[in-house]
Amino acid sequence: MLIDEYDPLKNKRLQILDENGNVNSELEPKIEKKDLIEIYKYMVLSRIADEKAFALQREGRIGTYPPLKGHEAVQIGSAFAMNKNDWLFPVYRDMGAMLVMGVPLDLIFLYWMGNENGCRFPEGTNVFPIAIPVGSQISLGMGFSWASKLKKEKAVTLISFGDGATSAIDFHDGLNFAGVFKTPTVFLCINNQWAISVPRTKQSASKTLAQKAIGYGFNGIQVDGNDILAVYAVTKEAVDRANKGDGPTLIEAVTYRMGDHTTADDASRYRSEKEIDEWRGKDPIARFKSYLGSKQIWNKNFEKETRKEAEDLVDEAVKKAEAEPPPDIEDFFKYTYAEMPWHIKEELEELKESLKE
Amino acid sequence: MAVHNIIESVNLALKEEMKRDDRVIVLGEDVGVNGGVFRATIGLLEEFGDNRVIDTPLSENGIVAGALGMAVNGLRPVAEIQFMGFVYYILNHIICHAARLRNRTRGRITAPLVIRVPYGAGIRAPEHHSESTEALFTQIPGIKVVVPSTPKDTKGLLTSAIRDPDTVIFLEPKRIYRAIKEDIPEEEYTIPLGKARMVKEGKDITVICWGAMVRVVETVSEEAEKENIDIEIIDLRTLSPLDKDTIITSVEKTGRALVVHEAPKTCGLGAEIVALINEKALLSLNAPVLRVTGQDIAVPLAKGEDYYIPSVDRILQGLKKIINF
């Protein structure tokens, strides 16, 4: 088993597909051709949607947005390894994983445009709304998976968060409770090296983040987060373990945030071009593309079609989100409680009245 | 009917709801084997097992985050925080998630959980065990705050809280956990949230109070009667949302009002009640509405807490200021 073998205390980091597209065939996961194509399509879609969101922000058409560029492998690879009943508690940068889990792209745009309706995912979508208070989804998601166990349901909860979140109280509580109650949880730490301007080395003196799991009584594993085969394989194993009742796993996916923290950030204030250049050479999509090339799946025509399809989906989603009428005033009030109490009714009426004048 | 005190009523409500509904789970520090530090959960572990009565690691944040996750996933958790002095760890999950999940998902995801917290001074407890910071919670839209003052109300209100579709902070006046006994119905019953209790009707002045203060105000009323002051006592029962109608109807009748609470005066719930009366019933008033409350200081330790908690004398003095205005 990868999770037992790749002990973070022994400086092991799982990589299956390296920067140059070479595959470790012993560890190569068996993924059907149609799924390989699907995975690639989601990676491309995520990148194009991300670039679009960035451009829309610059044009003033959406609000502050956290770019995901560089995270395509960890997001798509992990989400693809989950089963139908499993749940995702995403970090705010997780658009790619949310798309795989069935959140419509137009809703994601709608949310960043400042409309709460973008957070009402269709019934049957097993995705919790993104958590903005950093790390708070870790303990909350643990509670969710704890309930699955108590209800004897076969469902795993995957919780994603950044390296900065490992400093938060909820990282400790989430992992500690998960260890004690052996909850069916996969903790996916997307270590992208930067929490806004604070580097990974200033979050923790721990050599790896994966090894923190050991203190909580379960396994942690470090994986190359730009290698989608490794992310997929290790997430699948962690999900299977959780399903079998073997409890939680902490996965530390080592990757890089290629863009700014959000559209309101300027990363050039705190990190060098040289560092970004180094990571450009480890691009997750380019790597997977060469893998698909070696499988005779990728060719220039396939690329053209895939990009066209993604661009069309993104354009459609933007159109749909922008065509959404502004929310009804009552909507801001009526979901505060199951039943609107007198004072909120009064405030709503006052607001309506004030708008008439 | 059988005679029970408040802590026994908490236990009865939990037991009945756990029997009625498999989704009800009790969790917290020492709630299992030990039956809770105040024995609120005694006997539950034996009856329902350790999948439903769960001793947790010592972290209020973890308990409430865990309970919240359970609530989102279809359970009906009742979390216990041992003392109000330790409740502040949970504020992030209450404010950022529990209180707004329904709103931010436009009704798709909700958080039906109850957080039980013994609160208040008067039992000579160590530091950080005597706080009464209910107003921190009443300022948060999306949650309810409930405080019983009698055994009968405790059972009915806690039952309603567990069945409520929103997050309820259930504050228990630990000073009177065992001070009052009364006959309470054996069968299940509920008392609606958001409705105050008319403790005693009177014509001269309305006194608005809750929790452990209700009993003190009842004593005040007996003293005041000797001086021909007839008090109307309202026990709010639910601090958020407030029962506006009961308060305003009463003030319109008596023309005078006093608010009594243990919490510090500044920005305490009393301020909200005074503002409410000001907005809805100003012209009925014959005198300013006053507050007799804890002072704006840290709750003193055992040797000083009686200076802090509104006493019969302080409340009487407040009453007379209003009557003699």
Interface residues (C-beta under 8 A of the other chain):
Chain A: E116 N117 C119 R120 F121 E123 F128 P129 A131 I132 P133 S136 S139 L140 G141 M142 G143 F144 S145 W146 A147 S148 L150 K151 I169 D170 H172 D173 G174 N176 F177 V180 F181 D331 F332 Y335 T336 Y337 A338 P341 W342 H343 I344
Chain B: I25 N51 R52 I54 T56 P57 S59 N61 G62 A65 G66 A67 L68 G69 M70 V72 N73 G74 L75 Y89 N92 H93 C96 H97 L101 R102 N103 R104 T105 R106 G107 R108 I109 T110 P141 G142 K144 D164 P165 D166 G194 P241 L242 K244
